[in-house]
Amino acid sequence: MVGDDGQVVLPLGLLAEAGLDAGSRLLAFSDGDGRIVLQREADAIERLLGEGTL
């Protein structure tokens, strides 16, 4: 459920399965109608830097 302030609470099991801890920095983006993707901030930066090098 999305709260009035826009916050969403994720189950601890899901976070553990994804390798995330409380306080993990995440990026959120839309991936189509009704779908939101969360990605570790560090992984997104690494991916961007990796794509820019040969």
Chimera marker file (.cmm) of the C-alpha trace (Angstrom):
<marker_set name="trace">
<marker id="1" x="0.000" y="0.000" z="0.000" r="1" g="1" b="0" radius="0.5"/>
<marker id="2" x="1.184" y="3.515" z="-0.778" r="1" g="1" b="0" radius="0.5"/>
<marker id="3" x="0.750" y="5.835" z="2.191" r="1" g="1" b="0" radius="0.5"/>
<marker id="4" x="-0.600" y="9.387" z="1.985" r="1" g="1" b="0" radius="0.5"/>
<marker id="5" x="3.004" y="10.630" z="2.035" r="1" g="1" b="0" radius="0.5"/>
<marker id="6" x="4.007" y="8.339" z="-0.868" r="1" g="1" b="0" radius="0.5"/>
<marker id="7" x="5.992" y="5.925" z="1.277" r="1" g="1" b="0" radius="0.5"/>
<marker id="8" x="5.912" y="2.186" z="0.659" r="1" g="1" b="0" radius="0.5"/>
<marker id="9" x="6.985" y="-0.416" z="3.228" r="1" g="1" b="0" radius="0.5"/>
<marker id="10" x="8.732" y="-3.494" z="1.840" r="1" g="1" b="0" radius="0.5"/>
<marker id="11" x="8.817" y="-6.842" z="3.672" r="1" g="1" b="0" radius="0.5"/>
<marker id="12" x="12.157" y="-7.629" z="5.342" r="1" g="1" b="0" radius="0.5"/>
<marker id="13" x="12.326" y="-10.989" z="3.540" r="1" g="1" b="0" radius="0.5"/>
<marker id="14" x="12.126" y="-9.251" z="0.179" r="1" g="1" b="0" radius="0.5"/>
<marker id="15" x="14.879" y="-6.827" z="1.151" r="1" g="1" b="0" radius="0.5"/>
<marker id="16" x="17.093" y="-9.672" z="2.362" r="1" g="1" b="0" radius="0.5"/>
<marker id="17" x="16.472" y="-11.645" z="-0.827" r="1" g="1" b="0" radius="0.5"/>
<marker id="18" x="17.547" y="-8.607" z="-2.858" r="1" g="1" b="0" radius="0.5"/>
<marker id="19" x="20.654" y="-8.100" z="-0.706" r="1" g="1" b="0" radius="0.5"/>
<marker id="20" x="19.409" y="-4.810" z="0.736" r="1" g="1" b="0" radius="0.5"/>
<marker id="21" x="19.647" y="-3.547" z="4.298" r="1" g="1" b="0" radius="0.5"/>
<marker id="22" x="17.823" y="-0.785" z="6.148" r="1" g="1" b="0" radius="0.5"/>
<marker id="23" x="19.307" y="2.498" z="4.986" r="1" g="1" b="0" radius="0.5"/>
<marker id="24" x="20.324" y="1.198" z="1.550" r="1" g="1" b="0" radius="0.5"/>
<marker id="25" x="20.321" y="3.997" z="-1.020" r="1" g="1" b="0" radius="0.5"/>
<marker id="26" x="18.004" y="3.187" z="-3.900" r="1" g="1" b="0" radius="0.5"/>
<marker id="27" x="16.918" y="4.731" z="-7.174" r="1" g="1" b="0" radius="0.5"/>
<marker id="28" x="13.331" y="4.298" z="-8.297" r="1" g="1" b="0" radius="0.5"/>
<marker id="29" x="12.058" y="4.527" z="-11.854" r="1" g="1" b="0" radius="0.5"/>
<marker id="30" x="8.945" y="3.631" z="-13.789" r="1" g="1" b="0" radius="0.5"/>
<marker id="31" x="9.119" y="0.597" z="-16.054" r="1" g="1" b="0" radius="0.5"/>
<marker id="32" x="5.714" y="0.821" z="-17.655" r="1" g="1" b="0" radius="0.5"/>
<marker id="33" x="2.141" y="0.980" z="-16.537" r="1" g="1" b="0" radius="0.5"/>
<marker id="34" x="1.875" y="0.106" z="-12.858" r="1" g="1" b="0" radius="0.5"/>
<marker id="35" x="5.478" y="-1.028" z="-12.447" r="1" g="1" b="0" radius="0.5"/>
<marker id="36" x="8.202" y="0.621" z="-10.360" r="1" g="1" b="0" radius="0.5"/>
<marker id="37" x="11.775" y="-0.690" z="-10.294" r="1" g="1" b="0" radius="0.5"/>
<marker id="38" x="14.137" y="-0.140" z="-7.383" r="1" g="1" b="0" radius="0.5"/>
<marker id="39" x="17.895" y="-0.377" z="-7.928" r="1" g="1" b="0" radius="0.5"/>
<marker id="40" x="20.860" y="0.107" z="-5.615" r="1" g="1" b="0" radius="0.5"/>
<marker id="41" x="22.291" y="3.553" z="-6.212" r="1" g="1" b="0" radius="0.5"/>
<marker id="42" x="25.843" y="2.129" z="-6.373" r="1" g="1" b="0" radius="0.5"/>
<marker id="43" x="24.808" y="-0.452" z="-8.996" r="1" g="1" b="0" radius="0.5"/>
<marker id="44" x="23.197" y="2.236" z="-11.163" r="1" g="1" b="0" radius="0.5"/>
<marker id="45" x="26.329" y="4.405" z="-10.992" r="1" g="1" b="0" radius="0.5"/>
<marker id="46" x="28.588" y="1.448" z="-11.761" r="1" g="1" b="0" radius="0.5"/>
<marker id="47" x="26.422" y="0.514" z="-14.745" r="1" g="1" b="0" radius="0.5"/>
<marker id="48" x="26.531" y="4.077" z="-16.112" r="1" g="1" b="0" radius="0.5"/>
<marker id="49" x="30.295" y="4.304" z="-15.697" r="1" g="1" b="0" radius="0.5"/>
<marker id="50" x="30.796" y="0.860" z="-17.231" r="1" g="1" b="0" radius="0.5"/>
<marker id="51" x="28.765" y="1.746" z="-20.317" r="1" g="1" b="0" radius="0.5"/>
<marker id="52" x="30.882" y="4.842" z="-20.888" r="1" g="1" b="0" radius="0.5"/>
<marker id="53" x="34.214" y="3.002" z="-21.061" r="1" g="1" b="0" radius="0.5"/>
<marker id="54" x="35.662" y="0.788" z="-23.767" r="1" g="1" b="0" radius="0.5"/>
<link id1="1" id2="2" r="1" g="1" b="0" radius="0.2"/>
<link id1="2" id2="3" r="1" g="1" b="0" radius="0.2"/>
<link id1="3" id2="4" r="1" g="1" b="0" radius="0.2"/>
<link id1="4" id2="5" r="1" g="1" b="0" radius="0.2"/>
<link id1="5" id2="6" r="1" g="1" b="0" radius="0.2"/>
<link id1="6" id2="7" r="1" g="1" b="0" radius="0.2"/>
<link id1="7" id2="8" r="1" g="1" b="0" radius="0.2"/>
<link id1="8" id2="9" r="1" g="1" b="0" radius="0.2"/>
<link id1="9" id2="10" r="1" g="1" b="0" radius="0.2"/>
<link id1="10" id2="11" r="1" g="1" b="0" radius="0.2"/>
<link id1="11" id2="12" r="1" g="1" b="0" radius="0.2"/>
<link id1="12" id2="13" r="1" g="1" b="0" radius="0.2"/>
<link id1="13" id2="14" r="1" g="1" b="0" radius="0.2"/>
<link id1="14" id2="15" r="1" g="1" b="0" radius="0.2"/>
<link id1="15" id2="16" r="1" g="1" b="0" radius="0.2"/>
<link id1="16" id2="17" r="1" g="1" b="0" radius="0.2"/>
<link id1="17" id2="18" r="1" g="1" b="0" radius="0.2"/>
<link id1="18" id2="19" r="1" g="1" b="0" radius="0.2"/>
<link id1="19" id2="20" r="1" g="1" b="0" radius="0.2"/>
<link id1="20" id2="21" r="1" g="1" b="0" radius="0.2"/>
<link id1="21" id2="22" r="1" g="1" b="0" radius="0.2"/>
<link id1="22" id2="23" r="1" g="1" b="0" radius="0.2"/>
<link id1="23" id2="24" r="1" g="1" b="0" radius="0.2"/>
<link id1="24" id2="25" r="1" g="1" b="0" radius="0.2"/>
<link id1="25" id2="26" r="1" g="1" b="0" radius="0.2"/>
<link id1="26" id2="27" r="1" g="1" b="0" radius="0.2"/>
<link id1="27" id2="28" r="1" g="1" b="0" radius="0.2"/>
<link id1="28" id2="29" r="1" g="1" b="0" radius="0.2"/>
<link id1="29" id2="30" r="1" g="1" b="0" radius="0.2"/>
<link id1="30" id2="31" r="1" g="1" b="0" radius="0.2"/>
<link id1="31" id2="32" r="1" g="1" b="0" radius="0.2"/>
<link id1="32" id2="33" r="1" g="1" b="0" radius="0.2"/>
<link id1="33" id2="34" r="1" g="1" b="0" radius="0.2"/>
<link id1="34" id2="35" r="1" g="1" b="0" radius="0.2"/>
<link id1="35" id2="36" r="1" g="1" b="0" radius="0.2"/>
<link id1="36" id2="37" r="1" g="1" b="0" radius="0.2"/>
<link id1="37" id2="38" r="1" g="1" b="0" radius="0.2"/>
<link id1="38" id2="39" r="1" g="1" b="0" radius="0.2"/>
<link id1="39" id2="40" r="1" g="1" b="0" radius="0.2"/>
<link id1="40" id2="41" r="1" g="1" b="0" radius="0.2"/>
<link id1="41" id2="42" r="1" g="1" b="0" radius="0.2"/>
<link id1="42" id2="43" r="1" g="1" b="0" radius="0.2"/>
<link id1="43" id2="44" r="1" g="1" b="0" radius="0.2"/>
<link id1="44" id2="45" r="1" g="1" b="0" radius="0.2"/>
<link id1="45" id2="46" r="1" g="1" b="0" radius="0.2"/>
<link id1="46" id2="47" r="1" g="1" b="0" radius="0.2"/>
<link id1="47" id2="48" r="1" g="1" b="0" radius="0.2"/>
<link id1="48" id2="49" r="1" g="1" b="0" radius="0.2"/>
<link id1="49" id2="50" r="1" g="1" b="0" radius="0.2"/>
<link id1="50" id2="51" r="1" g="1" b="0" radius="0.2"/>
<link id1="51" id2="52" r="1" g="1" b="0" radius="0.2"/>
<link id1="52" id2="53" r="1" g="1" b="0" radius="0.2"/>
<link id1="53" id2="54" r="1" g="1" b="0" radius="0.2"/>
</marker_set>
